[in-house]
Amino acid sequence: MNILKIAAFSDGERGGNPAGVVIQPTLPADREMQAIAAELGFSETVFAMPQGQGWRVRYFSPEAEVPFCGHATIALGAALAMHYGDGDFPLQLNQASISVSGQYQAGRLSAALQSPPTRSAPVAAALLQEVLALFGLSPAQLSPELPPALIHAGADHLLLAVQERATLSAMRYSLEAGRDLMRRAGLTTILLLWAENRQCFHSRNAFAAGGVYEDPATGAATAALAGYLRDIGWEHGGHIEVIQGEDMGQRSCLHAAIPPEQGSSIRVSGRARLMEPAH
């Protein structure tokens, strides 16, 4: 079985979030896909097979299947462009239909995905208190402009925006406690965020639910963030940039285009770089 390793949302030829990409005539059995994802150890591995005019797609973290993964979708778009040429590729997920476009020109890979629909809601007081305790944060450290929220774009995330960049850099939590909390609350990730300005954000993403301490680039959470900003009337000007992974030494660059229609899909794009293939 050929497994491509592609870092999505890379900063040129550096950084990005590695994903495994498996393109096969048929999908392996669930147990085999889970074993491959665990062996690779990346935050997600994406599996795709032809289906009609598009592709049937599933995503696995080292410990569990997830409904949607942005960076693995970008990696898949890049891989499809390498194999089949530049184009738009319809994708059928477990719970949604989306698309990804890929480009491969002069050795340079890039891709853009259209997320599932977005939504956001306030966080219950008890859950917020538990999440703040997990990260050792106080309510006074949170941004009054960006209230805590449950955000969604194909997967559920919890957003905590902080007032200071140093607070983001100091992020610490217990992986075991985070795994328990996130699984009980049905959260795919917890997104910590700092706004540099109205259109540039720095983020860190705890992914304990998937057995991963932190993701260096999270397209699904970026899409959900963009939908949330639209919901609260943030002056985003139609697009945002998210810098993620800096505190891990894996700087990643994510771009999101935000149409005006409430709840509509978000276009998330970025560069990708091919890593060493494995078999």
SVG drawing of the C-alpha trace seen along z (x, -y; Angstrom):
<svg xmlns="http://www.w3.org/2000/svg" viewBox="-27 -46 39 51">
<polyline fill="none" stroke="black" stroke-width="0.4" points="0.0,0.0 1.4,-3.4 1.1,-6.0 2.0,-9.6 3.2,-11.9 2.2,-15.5 2.5,-18.5 -0.5,-20.8 -0.7,-24.5 3.1,-24.7 5.0,-28.0 6.7,-27.6 9.0,-24.5 8.9,-24.5 6.4,-23.8 2.8,-22.6 0.9,-19.7 1.9,-16.2 -0.9,-13.9 -0.9,-10.5 -2.8,-10.1 -4.0,-6.7 -5.7,-6.6 -7.0,-3.1 -9.5,-1.5 -11.4,-0.5 -11.1,-1.5 -9.4,0.8 -11.3,2.3 -12.0,0.0 -9.5,1.9 -6.8,1.6 -7.3,-2.1 -7.2,-2.7 -4.0,-0.6 -2.3,-2.6 -3.2,-5.9 -1.8,-4.7 1.4,-3.4 2.0,-6.7 1.3,-8.7 0.2,-11.8 -2.8,-13.7 -4.8,-12.4 -4.5,-10.1 -7.0,-10.4 -8.3,-7.5 -10.0,-8.0 -11.5,-5.8 -13.3,-6.7 -17.1,-7.0 -19.2,-8.1 -17.9,-11.4 -16.0,-12.1 -14.3,-10.4 -15.4,-8.6 -13.3,-9.9 -12.7,-8.9 -10.3,-10.3 -8.6,-8.6 -6.5,-10.0 -4.1,-7.6 -6.9,-6.7 -10.3,-7.2 -12.1,-8.1 -13.0,-11.8 -15.8,-13.2 -13.8,-15.9 -10.2,-17.1 -9.1,-20.2 -5.4,-19.7 -5.8,-16.1 -8.3,-17.3 -5.7,-19.9 -3.1,-17.1 -5.6,-14.9 -6.3,-17.8 -2.5,-18.1 -2.2,-14.4 -5.1,-14.2 -3.6,-17.1 -0.3,-15.2 -2.0,-12.0 -4.8,-13.4 -3.9,-17.0 -5.2,-20.3 -8.9,-20.4 -11.9,-20.4 -12.7,-17.1 -16.1,-16.4 -15.7,-14.5 -18.3,-12.5 -17.6,-12.4 -19.4,-10.3 -21.8,-13.2 -21.3,-15.8 -20.5,-16.5 -17.7,-18.9 -15.0,-19.6 -11.3,-20.3 -9.3,-21.8 -5.7,-21.0 -2.8,-22.5 0.6,-21.1 2.7,-23.5 6.5,-23.6 6.8,-21.3 4.6,-23.6 1.6,-22.2 -1.4,-24.1 -5.1,-23.3 -8.3,-24.8 -11.3,-23.1 -14.9,-24.1 -16.0,-23.2 -19.3,-21.8 -21.8,-24.4 -20.8,-26.4 -22.6,-27.2 -21.7,-28.6 -23.2,-28.8 -22.3,-30.0 -20.5,-27.6 -22.4,-26.4 -21.0,-27.9 -20.0,-24.5 -18.1,-23.3 -16.3,-26.7 -15.2,-26.4 -13.9,-22.9 -12.0,-24.0 -10.5,-27.0 -9.3,-24.8 -7.8,-22.3 -5.6,-25.1 -5.0,-26.9 -6.7,-30.1 -8.9,-32.6 -11.8,-34.5 -9.8,-37.7 -7.3,-36.3 -10.0,-35.9 -10.7,-38.4 -14.0,-40.4 -14.3,-40.9 -14.3,-37.1 -16.5,-35.3 -16.0,-31.6 -18.0,-29.5 -18.8,-26.1 -18.0,-26.3 -18.6,-23.9 -17.6,-23.3 -17.9,-19.5 -16.6,-18.9 -17.2,-20.4 -14.6,-22.7 -14.5,-24.9 -13.0,-28.4 -11.1,-30.3 -9.7,-33.6 -7.0,-35.2 -6.0,-38.8 -2.2,-38.3 0.1,-36.5 2.2,-35.3 -0.8,-33.4 -1.1,-31.5 2.7,-30.7 2.3,-29.3 -0.5,-26.8 -0.2,-23.7 -2.6,-21.0 -2.8,-17.3 -3.3,-15.1 -5.2,-12.5 -7.5,-15.0 -8.0,-16.8 -8.9,-13.5 -11.5,-12.7 -13.0,-16.2 -13.1,-16.5 -14.6,-13.1 -17.3,-13.7 -18.1,-17.0 -18.1,-15.7 -15.3,-18.1 -12.8,-17.3 -10.4,-20.0 -10.1,-23.0 -8.9,-26.1 -6.9,-28.8 -6.7,-32.0 -5.1,-35.5 -6.1,-38.2 -3.1,-40.2 -5.5,-42.4 -8.9,-42.2 -7.7,-39.8 -4.7,-38.0 -5.0,-35.4 -2.5,-33.2 -3.8,-29.8 -3.0,-26.6 -5.1,-23.6 -5.4,-20.9 -6.4,-17.5 -6.4,-15.2 -9.6,-13.5 -7.5,-12.0 -4.5,-11.2 -2.5,-14.2 -1.3,-16.9 -1.4,-19.7 -2.0,-20.1 0.3,-22.5 -2.4,-23.3 -6.2,-22.7 -8.2,-23.6 -11.5,-22.4 -11.1,-24.6 -10.1,-27.5 -13.3,-27.1 -15.3,-27.0 -13.5,-30.1 -14.3,-31.9 -18.0,-31.0 -18.0,-32.2 -16.4,-35.5 -19.2,-36.0 -21.8,-35.1 -20.7,-37.7 -20.3,-40.5 -16.5,-40.7 -14.9,-43.1 -13.1,-40.4 -13.3,-42.1 -14.2,-38.8 -11.0,-36.9 -8.7,-36.0 -5.2,-34.5 -4.4,-32.1 -0.8,-31.4 -0.6,-28.1 2.2,-25.9 4.8,-28.7 5.1,-27.6 5.8,-24.0 8.5,-25.1 6.1,-24.1 4.8,-27.4 1.7,-26.9 -0.3,-29.4 -4.0,-29.0 -6.2,-31.4 -10.0,-31.5 -12.4,-33.3 -15.7,-34.3 -18.8,-34.8 -21.6,-36.9 -24.3,-34.2 -24.8,-33.0 -23.9,-29.3 -22.5,-28.9 -19.4,-27.0 -15.9,-28.5 -13.1,-28.2 -9.8,-27.4 -6.6,-27.3 -2.9,-27.0 0.4,-25.5 1.5,-21.9 4.8,-20.1 5.6,-16.5 7.5,-14.6 9.1,-11.3 6.6,-8.6 6.3,-5.4 4.9,-2.0"/>
</svg>
